[in-house]
Every structure is written in structure tokens, then in C-alpha cells.
Amino acid sequence: MARMGVSKDSLEGVKVIPAGFYDFRLDGFAPKKAKKGDTTNFNPRAKVINNANGLNDTPLFISLNSSAGWIQKDFVHALGLQMDIEGDMAFMPGNWIPDPNDPENTEKMKYEGPMLGRTGRLEYGIRKDDKNKDQNYVKSFVCNIQGCQEKHSTDLK
């Protein structure tokens, strides 16, 4: 019988990286229903790039929920794009393609659009989680829209 395992280091959870500014690349999304079930966590899949301290390809945790439009806007602006405005609604650019076998399941939807592969910059902070352990969080996104006059969050804690 075969066994599959993980490295002992991975049992500790996600590695906390130093607070500071990081360039990142968006590789995709892994949407999940939020615990309450009435919103969706988009769970961007992003990694550190252009880092001189050996942190390239380190995954970044980015909290991005369907109910937090101001964070979506900051995230999209960091990638050098604008939100799509249709009437009184704003959308991240691109489309969510449903699974033909389960079209209502948002967790099986795949993102297609201009954000994939784009790069941006964010500021990472460190805070305590509910078990009093250090964890990273996005403190702010750096806007990449030339001449942007929008107000952007400076502490997303």
C-alpha cells in the first residue's frame, strides 16, 4: 500500500513573511462560499515576484469578498485595470464561467479575463490570529492607474 504525505514544515501552516511591500502576479482564483453562505470569497491565487530576498513564488493570502467592493476596486486598480460599471453595479473585469455540470455552484466557476497573469504591488502587514499566532494580511494595494483620483484604503485590517 502506498502512502502520501506532506513535509513536516507544512504542518505549521502558511509561512509568515516580513511586513512590507511586495510585487505579485495573479495566477487565478479559487472561489468559495463564505461561512455564512451569502457571499463568496474569491481567494485570489497570487505569488510574490521580483523579490531580492528569496521570496519569489511565495503564495500570498489576499482576502477578497464579493461584499467588499472597495477592496475589489483597490485590488483591480493594483493590477492596472478599472472596475466594469454597468448601471448601478460594478464588476471586476472578466467573466466567471460556470461548470456546465453544476452551473449554480460558484465554487466550480472559472475566471477568464484580463486580470490573469497581471502584476501588481501590495503592502503586507502582520497581525495576531484568533490563536494569538502571527499571520500576514494585506494592509493596502498600490494603485497602478496613472492619474487615479479614487480614494484607496490604507489599512485593510
Backbone bond lengths (Angstrom), bond angles and torsions (degrees), N, CA, C in turn:
res aa  C-N    CA-C-N  psi(-1)  N-CA   C-N-CA  omega(-1)  CA-C   N-CA-C  phi
1 M - - - 1.444 - - 1.534 108.55 -
2 A 1.323 115.61 137.32 1.469 121.22 179.85 1.528 110.38 -89.41
3 R 1.304 115.57 153.05 1.469 120.82 176.56 1.509 108.51 -124.16
4 M 1.324 115.80 145.27 1.461 121.00 174.70 1.508 107.62 -117.58
5 G 1.320 116.01 138.93 1.453 119.69 -177.94 1.513 112.03 -140.04
6 V 1.298 113.43 -178.95 1.464 121.65 177.93 1.519 107.82 -130.66
7 S 1.308 115.97 159.29 1.462 119.02 178.00 1.525 108.95 -65.57
8 K 1.319 115.89 145.93 1.456 121.52 179.82 1.526 111.46 -58.44
9 D 1.346 116.30 -34.93 1.462 120.64 179.66 1.526 111.55 -61.46
10 S 1.332 117.74 -32.43 1.458 120.49 -176.89 1.526 112.12 -71.96
11 L 1.325 118.34 -13.10 1.467 121.19 178.34 1.519 111.75 -68.52
12 E 1.316 116.38 -20.72 1.464 121.45 -178.94 1.522 112.68 -78.01
13 G 1.319 117.89 -10.17 1.462 120.50 -178.41 1.512 110.96 94.37
14 V 1.310 115.00 -166.75 1.457 121.45 -176.45 1.529 110.30 -67.52
15 K 1.333 115.05 134.06 1.463 121.12 179.21 1.530 109.67 -69.60
16 V 1.320 116.16 131.45 1.464 121.61 176.61 1.523 107.77 -80.93
17 I 1.329 115.91 128.42 1.462 120.26 178.60 1.534 108.22 -106.56
18 P 1.329 116.98 158.89 1.460 119.58 -176.96 1.530 112.51 -58.35
19 A 1.323 115.61 146.27 1.461 120.53 174.68 1.523 108.42 -62.92
20 G 1.320 115.67 147.09 1.456 119.74 178.60 1.515 111.34 150.80
21 F 1.317 115.17 -171.78 1.463 121.82 -178.68 1.525 109.98 -92.59
22 Y 1.341 115.54 138.06 1.457 121.46 179.93 1.530 110.02 -136.87
23 D 1.335 114.71 138.71 1.456 120.36 168.85 1.522 106.67 -81.79
24 F 1.327 115.85 144.62 1.454 119.44 179.98 1.519 110.80 -140.01
25 R 1.343 114.66 161.39 1.462 122.60 174.62 1.520 107.72 -123.26
26 L 1.326 116.60 133.65 1.461 121.32 177.79 1.520 109.27 -87.85
27 D 1.322 116.72 120.61 1.459 122.13 -179.10 1.521 113.24 -103.13
28 G 1.314 118.22 -13.55 1.456 120.46 179.88 1.515 111.45 158.06
29 F 1.323 114.99 -166.86 1.457 122.57 179.96 1.521 109.14 -136.29
30 A 1.325 116.56 154.78 1.465 123.12 174.13 1.533 106.82 -132.60
31 P 1.342 117.54 75.61 1.465 120.06 -174.24 1.525 112.95 -62.27
32 K 1.313 114.81 143.30 1.473 122.96 177.55 1.517 108.42 -142.90
33 K 1.309 116.01 143.64 1.456 119.88 173.48 1.529 108.67 -64.81
34 A 1.322 116.26 140.30 1.462 120.73 176.40 1.529 108.61 -68.93
35 K 1.324 116.58 161.36 1.467 121.35 -177.36 1.519 112.75 -52.41
36 K 1.336 116.89 -41.17 1.468 120.11 179.67 1.523 111.72 -73.87
37 G 1.348 116.98 -18.30 1.451 121.01 174.39 1.509 116.73 86.54
38 D 1.338 118.06 -6.78 1.460 119.28 -176.88 1.525 113.50 -97.91
39 T 1.329 117.47 -2.59 1.466 121.88 176.35 1.527 108.63 -135.55
40 T 1.328 114.85 172.21 1.467 120.49 179.75 1.518 109.18 -121.54
41 N 1.326 116.22 134.02 1.459 122.07 169.35 1.525 106.09 -90.24
42 F 1.332 117.24 120.01 1.458 120.94 -176.40 1.527 112.71 -73.64
43 N 1.330 117.86 -25.31 1.464 123.12 179.04 1.532 112.85 47.33
44 P 1.343 116.66 68.30 1.464 118.90 177.07 1.521 110.80 -59.52
45 R 1.316 116.01 139.78 1.463 122.43 175.11 1.526 106.20 -99.80
46 A 1.335 114.59 103.87 1.459 121.00 -175.88 1.519 108.93 -131.25
47 K 1.342 115.04 150.47 1.462 120.94 -179.96 1.521 109.76 -133.53
48 V 1.328 114.78 150.68 1.458 122.04 176.12 1.536 108.95 -66.07
49 I 1.332 115.62 137.80 1.473 121.90 173.88 1.530 108.54 -132.13
50 N 1.309 116.36 165.73 1.480 123.65 174.70 1.525 113.22 53.46
51 N 1.324 117.64 38.66 1.458 120.59 -177.06 1.526 110.66 -105.10
52 A 1.319 116.81 125.05 1.468 122.05 -178.28 1.523 112.83 -80.13
53 N 1.339 117.97 -6.90 1.466 120.72 -175.40 1.523 113.16 -104.19
54 G 1.316 117.48 22.06 1.459 120.99 174.95 1.520 114.96 78.36
55 L 1.326 117.97 18.54 1.465 119.79 -178.24 1.530 113.10 -100.92
56 N 1.349 117.67 7.12 1.455 119.55 178.14 1.523 110.58 -54.67
57 D 1.318 116.00 141.31 1.472 125.33 179.89 1.525 113.63 72.73
58 T 1.335 118.12 5.96 1.465 120.00 174.11 1.521 108.00 -70.22
59 P 1.349 117.08 125.68 1.462 118.80 177.94 1.524 110.97 -66.26
60 L 1.332 116.01 143.11 1.459 122.29 178.33 1.520 109.29 -111.16
61 F 1.322 116.69 133.59 1.459 120.45 174.16 1.522 107.78 -86.09
62 I 1.327 115.43 121.46 1.462 121.55 178.64 1.521 107.74 -124.69
63 S 1.326 116.63 117.25 1.455 121.65 177.98 1.524 108.75 -83.22
64 L 1.338 116.29 117.64 1.459 121.36 -176.99 1.522 107.90 -142.44
65 N 1.330 116.03 105.26 1.461 121.92 -174.94 1.516 110.38 -109.32
66 S 1.325 115.48 150.98 1.466 121.36 -178.36 1.528 112.89 -64.95
67 S 1.320 118.27 -18.30 1.468 120.47 -179.50 1.532 112.88 -93.12
68 A 1.320 117.93 -5.19 1.473 121.47 -175.43 1.528 110.35 -106.86
69 G 1.323 116.76 74.48 1.451 121.86 -176.98 1.515 113.70 -58.80
70 W 1.335 118.23 -37.29 1.464 121.09 -179.01 1.524 111.18 -64.30
71 I 1.330 117.82 -34.18 1.463 120.37 177.73 1.529 109.58 -75.44
72 Q 1.333 117.17 -39.68 1.467 119.76 175.97 1.527 110.19 -57.05
73 K 1.345 116.50 -45.45 1.463 120.93 -179.75 1.527 110.33 -60.07
74 D 1.334 117.61 -47.44 1.460 121.06 -179.37 1.535 110.89 -61.70
75 F 1.326 116.76 -41.23 1.463 122.60 178.77 1.535 110.47 -62.02
76 V 1.321 116.71 -48.93 1.465 121.93 -179.40 1.528 110.51 -63.55
77 H 1.335 117.28 -41.81 1.470 120.71 177.93 1.529 111.09 -63.85
78 A 1.334 117.79 -35.87 1.467 120.43 178.15 1.530 110.83 -61.73
79 L 1.335 116.00 -28.54 1.463 120.76 178.65 1.526 112.17 -87.06
80 G 1.342 116.28 3.71 1.460 120.78 177.11 1.519 113.84 80.90
81 L 1.318 117.08 19.27 1.465 122.10 -178.59 1.523 110.41 -121.01
82 Q 1.315 116.10 167.95 1.464 122.83 177.35 1.528 109.57 -110.73
83 M 1.308 116.40 155.44 1.461 121.52 171.53 1.532 107.96 -67.95
84 D 1.326 116.67 146.30 1.460 121.61 174.01 1.522 107.69 -85.56
85 I 1.328 117.19 125.27 1.462 122.22 -179.99 1.524 108.51 -105.18
86 E 1.320 115.34 125.11 1.468 121.73 176.67 1.528 107.12 -131.87
87 G 1.327 115.71 105.40 1.461 119.81 -176.88 1.514 109.96 63.17
88 D 1.335 116.44 -124.46 1.458 120.28 -179.79 1.536 112.08 -99.57
89 M 1.338 116.40 18.79 1.467 121.13 -179.63 1.530 109.83 -117.92
90 A 1.342 115.44 148.62 1.466 122.17 175.19 1.527 108.17 -122.51
91 F 1.322 115.82 138.77 1.462 121.72 -177.07 1.523 109.57 -131.54
92 M 1.337 116.16 146.77 1.455 119.04 169.36 1.529 106.54 -65.62
93 P 1.340 118.36 143.61 1.457 119.61 -178.63 1.528 111.58 -63.93
94 G 1.312 116.19 142.38 1.459 121.39 -179.33 1.513 110.74 111.16
95 N 1.312 115.66 -174.67 1.461 121.58 -177.12 1.517 110.92 -134.61
96 W 1.315 114.68 154.27 1.455 122.39 174.23 1.523 106.81 -105.48
97 I 1.328 115.94 118.80 1.450 122.06 -176.56 1.533 108.26 -96.39
98 P 1.358 116.38 118.54 1.464 118.76 -179.18 1.532 112.21 -72.43
99 D 1.304 115.49 153.92 1.457 121.94 172.88 1.530 106.76 -71.84
100 P 1.336 119.16 123.10 1.462 120.35 -177.15 1.536 113.58 -59.38
101 N 1.334 117.00 -25.56 1.471 120.55 179.73 1.523 113.22 -85.52
102 D 1.334 116.80 -13.00 1.466 121.17 -177.81 1.532 108.26 -152.98
103 P 1.351 117.88 63.19 1.470 121.62 -169.55 1.523 115.90 -63.66
104 E 1.312 119.08 -20.57 1.468 121.39 -179.35 1.521 113.18 -88.90
105 N 1.324 117.44 -9.59 1.462 122.08 -176.21 1.531 109.87 -84.73
106 T 1.335 116.55 103.49 1.463 120.51 -178.55 1.531 112.09 -63.63
107 E 1.325 117.92 -25.45 1.460 121.07 -178.80 1.528 112.27 -70.74
108 K 1.329 117.09 -16.06 1.463 120.94 178.48 1.524 112.38 -102.90
109 M 1.321 116.96 2.38 1.459 120.11 179.94 1.529 109.97 -75.40
110 K 1.327 115.80 144.54 1.462 122.72 178.87 1.521 108.83 -112.41
111 Y 1.320 115.56 134.76 1.464 120.57 177.97 1.517 109.80 -83.42
112 E 1.344 115.62 134.42 1.459 122.13 170.64 1.513 106.77 -129.52
113 G 1.319 116.02 128.40 1.451 117.00 179.08 1.506 113.74 164.84
114 P 1.331 114.66 -175.96 1.464 121.18 -171.11 1.523 114.85 -73.30
115 M 1.326 118.62 -10.07 1.471 118.33 -179.24 1.524 111.85 -77.09
116 L 1.333 117.85 -26.06 1.466 121.18 -177.22 1.520 110.84 -61.30
117 G 1.315 115.44 130.85 1.459 121.55 178.23 1.518 114.40 80.24
118 R 1.330 117.39 -6.63 1.473 119.90 179.65 1.518 109.19 -74.91
119 T 1.312 114.40 159.24 1.457 119.82 -179.43 1.523 109.84 -118.02
120 G 1.309 114.71 154.17 1.452 121.26 179.09 1.515 109.81 -151.40
121 R 1.315 114.85 -170.42 1.469 121.34 -179.33 1.519 107.49 -138.69
122 L 1.312 115.23 140.65 1.462 120.77 177.93 1.512 109.85 -140.74
123 E 1.324 114.66 163.40 1.462 120.64 174.08 1.517 107.51 -109.27
124 Y 1.324 115.54 125.11 1.454 122.40 179.23 1.521 108.93 -98.87
125 G 1.315 116.98 138.98 1.452 122.60 174.19 1.518 109.40 -118.14
126 I 1.320 115.97 178.67 1.464 122.23 176.12 1.520 107.69 -128.84
127 R 1.327 116.39 134.46 1.462 122.75 176.54 1.528 108.47 -140.96
128 K 1.311 116.33 172.51 1.466 121.92 178.29 1.531 109.02 -90.93
129 D 1.329 115.76 138.85 1.460 119.52 175.41 1.530 109.23 -87.40
130 D 1.330 117.38 -172.46 1.467 120.91 -177.08 1.532 113.27 -70.11
131 K 1.334 117.44 -8.76 1.466 121.80 175.87 1.522 110.88 -107.43
132 N 1.340 115.77 14.34 1.459 123.86 179.44 1.534 113.63 63.99
133 K 1.340 115.74 26.82 1.461 120.49 175.00 1.517 108.62 -101.37
134 D 1.339 115.69 149.18 1.459 119.86 177.38 1.520 110.36 -64.97
135 Q 1.327 115.26 142.51 1.454 121.71 173.25 1.523 108.58 -147.38
136 N 1.316 115.58 150.12 1.457 120.95 176.68 1.518 110.05 -83.65
137 Y 1.322 114.54 155.79 1.461 122.05 172.60 1.523 107.79 -151.88
138 V 1.319 116.15 156.78 1.456 120.23 177.03 1.517 107.79 -79.01
139 K 1.308 115.82 117.42 1.460 121.75 178.10 1.527 109.84 -81.08
140 S 1.336 115.88 -41.13 1.466 120.23 177.87 1.518 109.74 -163.09
141 F 1.318 114.65 159.55 1.458 122.16 171.53 1.522 107.28 -105.67
142 V 1.324 116.98 143.52 1.464 121.71 178.52 1.526 107.57 -92.97
143 C 1.329 116.09 119.27 1.457 121.41 -178.35 1.525 110.64 -64.53
144 N 1.323 115.44 135.16 1.462 121.94 179.75 1.532 110.72 -118.62
145 I 1.336 116.35 28.50 1.458 122.27 176.84 1.529 107.10 -103.87
146 Q 1.316 116.61 113.85 1.461 120.42 -178.26 1.531 109.85 -60.87
147 G 1.329 116.21 129.05 1.458 122.16 177.67 1.522 114.27 73.45
148 C 1.312 118.22 15.76 1.468 121.63 -177.96 1.525 110.70 -60.61
149 Q 1.322 116.00 133.65 1.454 122.02 178.33 1.527 112.29 -109.79
150 E 1.338 116.37 4.46 1.463 121.34 -179.80 1.513 110.56 -69.66
151 K 1.329 116.03 152.66 1.463 121.50 173.49 1.530 106.81 -85.56
152 H 1.328 116.15 130.09 1.459 121.24 179.57 1.523 109.18 -117.77
153 S 1.334 115.68 146.45 1.465 121.75 -179.69 1.518 110.15 -67.98
154 T 1.328 115.81 144.28 1.459 120.73 179.55 1.525 112.68 -112.83
155 D 1.334 118.44 -9.26 1.465 121.26 175.65 1.522 108.60 -152.62
156 L 1.328 115.67 95.29 1.467 121.49 -175.58 1.521 112.81 -83.48
157 K 1.296 117.41 15.52 1.472 123.36 -178.37 1.496 109.30 -46.76
